Amino acid sequence: MVHAVELAGPSGRRVFGVLCSLPHIIGVLARAPAASDASFFQFPAWVEICRRRKGVSVPDYLSEAYFSALRELPSLAADAATAEWDDALLSCALSAIAAAKGQIAIAEAVLELDTKTAEEFLIWFRGGNGGRLGGLFARRSPQRFIVGLT
């Protein structure tokens, strides 16, 4: 997936513009979440991932609008769920939810997922093809926990 924005720049103007645009982008998304494409979730997710990773503060005068808009993302993703989703929209919406909830590592990881990558990860995670975490998965399997309760 191509990331459209990096929070960097010698003058800081690009950072300011990116942060200022986030509430507006989310405002456009709020008008028709089910008709929006993946970029309306990808942009705010990636901005927040970069902002947090690079330690960029939101200016006081923008703080309320910025964080209020971020808090809207989970409900907007739910509203968008009435439409059909492809891999890109799914990963971007999940990433936006994670970013809005402050889960930056998860937001970044999920942004990189598509069906093929998720399947390869699960093979590795379950211990197939030399995966290192096979035993961990077996001990924490939800199915094993549920069976143990019955």
N, C-alpha and C positions, 0 to 999 in steps of 0.2 A: 504494500500500500504506500502511496506517495504522501508524504506529509507536507502540506502546503505552507506551513508557517514554522519558523524558528524564532524564538524570542532572543534576538541578538541585534546588535547594531552599534556602531561607534557613537552615534549621537543620542541614542535612546528614543528617537522619534518613532521608529518602527515599532518598538515595544509599546509605546503609548498608544499608537494607532490600533494595534492588534487588541490591546486590552479594552480600548474604547469601543471597538466594533463588536465585541462579544455580546453585550446586552442587546444590540440591534439585530444581530444574526439570530439570537434566540427569540427575539420578538417576532421576527419574520416566521420562524419555525412555528411559533405559537398560533399563528393565523390559520395554518392548515397542516397540522402534524402528519396526518395520514397521506397527504399528497407530497410530502417533502422527501428528498433523496438523502443518501447517506452523508453527504457533505455537511448538511445542517447539524448533524450530530458529531461528525468527525472534527469540524473546525473548533467548536468549544472544548471538546475533549482534548485535542492536541494543544490548544492554547493553555489550558489548565495544567496539562502534563509538563509542558515546557516551563511555564511560570514557576511551578513548584520545584521542578528539578533544578532550575537555575537560581532559585531563591529570589525571584523578582516580586517585590511588594506591589500591591494594588494601591494607587494613590487614594488618600482619604476621600477626596471629592468624588471618586468613581466607585469606591468600595461598596456602597449600598446597592447601586444598580448592578454592578458586576456579580456580587455574591447572591443577590436576589434572583438574577437570571440563571445562575448555576443551579440554584435550588429548584428551579422549574423543570430541569431536564428529566428527572425520573418520571414525573407525571406526563410530560410531553412524549416520552418514549412509550408510555402506556397508551396514550391517545393515538400514537402512530401505529400501534400494534394491530389496529383494525385492518390495515393494508397488508398485502403480501410483502414479505421481506426476502431479499437475497442475502448471501453471505456478508456482503459489504455493509448493508444497512444493519444487519444483526450485530456485527462486531462493533460498528460505530455507535449504535444505540447503547449497547452494553458498556462500552468504554465511556460514553458520556455519563451514564449512571454512576459508574465507579469513580470517575473524576469528580462529579458533583458531590459524592459522599466522602471525598478525600482519600480514596484508595488508589493512589497514583501508580504504583507498580502494577496493580491489576488492570487499571485503565490502559496502561501502555501495552501490556501483554495481550489483552483482549483485542486491542486495535489491530494487532498483527494476525489474528486468527481468521482462517477460512476453514471450510470443511476438511480439506486435505491436511492442513497443518494441525487441526484439532485431532484428527484420526491418528496422525503420526505421533503426536504428543501422547495420546492415550496408550498406544502400543508401547512407547518408551516407559511411560509411567507405570503401566501394569507389569513391566518387567520383560516384555518381549524384545527380541532383537538386542539382547544385552543390556536392557534398561536397568538402571540402578535402584529404582524405587518399587520393584515388584512386591517385595514383602510388606512395605509400608501400605501400598494400596490394598493388599489382601486383609491387613489388620483393620483398616479404616473403612472398608467397603460398607456402604449403607445397606446393601442387601444382606450382608452378614449380620449387621446390627438388628435389622428388622426380623430376620429369621430367629435370632437369639431371643427376641421378645415373645415369640409365639409359642 
